[in-house]
Amino acid sequence: MPKINKRSIIHNLVEVPSKGRRTFWAKEMTLLKKLEGKYPLDFLSALRFYKKFDSIAVFLSGPLAKELKSRYYQYNYRPKFSTPEKVDFRAEKYGEDVTIASKQKTVRDFLNE
């Protein structure tokens, strides 16, 4: 398994500022480690959103935390395949035959019901 670059994860999710980069990277790496405690890095590296956010802190609480959780469930979803039930078609009959008397319906009979 190739090593996952944490900076690339941050670049994919967060808008990197042009100034104050040292404090930005220290803060975002700390927040990424908190997220790494909840979700694996291969999942985080596959994440894409409709826009880039100001900080990874938005994924730790609020509506984006719920979105991240639901995406993680989708990412890990493995359908359970069960063996189909075997049906035994035998030549012998079970029960009695039922005959249903059907009366020819006219349009007038249908409309009067």
N, C-alpha and C positions, 0 to 999 in steps of 0.2 A: 504494500500500500504506500503510495507516495506521500511525502510529508505535506501537510496543508499549510499554506502561508496565511498567517493570521492578518497580516497587513492587507492582503487581497480581499479578505472577508470584510474588513472595515472599509476598504475602498468601494466595495460593491454596495454597501448599505448606507454609508455616511458620506456627506459632503465634506471633504478635507479642506480646512481653511488655509489661506495663503500665509497668514501670520500666526504666531503663537503655536507653532507646530509641536514643540517639545512637550508642553503641558497637554495639548490635545491628544498626542499619542499615548502619553502616560495614563490619562483618564480613560481613553477608549480601550486600551489594552486591559485595564483593570475591570472595566465593565464587560469586556468580551470574556474574561475568565469567569465572571459570574454567570454569564450565559452558557459558557462551556460546561458549567456544573449541571445545568438543566438539560442541555441538548448537545449532541456530538458535533464535532467540527465538520464532518462531512455533510451533515444536514445544513449547518450554517453557511458553508461555502456554496451550497446549491441555491440558497435563498435569493430571490429577486423580487423587488417591489416596484410599484408604479413610479416612485420617486426616491431620491436619496434624502435621508433625514439629517438633522443637526447632530444627533448623538445616538449611541446605542442604548442609552438610558430609556428611550421610548419603548423598547422591547421588554423591559423588565416589569412594567406595570401599565395598566390601562388597556384600552381596546386593542392595541397592537400586541400586547402580551397574549391576549385571547386568540388573536389571529395567528400568532406564531405557534401557539399550542395546537390549534386546529390544523395548521399546515404540517406540523410534526406528526400528528396522527395520520394524515393523508400520506405522508412520506413513508411511514412505517406500516401502512396497511398491507396485510397479506391475506387474501381471501382464503377461507377454510373450504377446502374441497372435500366433500364427503362422497363415499361410494354410493352410486344410485341403488335404490331399493330394487331387489329382484322380484319380479312379478311372475307367478307361476300360472300359466294358462293351461288348464287341463281340459280334457274332452268331456268330463262329467259335469253335470249341471248342479247348481246349488239353489235351493228354494223353488218356489212355484212360479210358473209363467203367469204374467198378468196381462190381460187383454184390456185395452182402453178403447171404449166406444167413442168414436169421433163423429160429431154431428156436423154436417155441412153448414157453414155459416154464410149467410147472405150479408150484403152491405147493410140492409135494414136491421138485421139482428145485431150486427156490430155497433151500429150507431145508437141503438136503443139501450145498450148496456151502460 
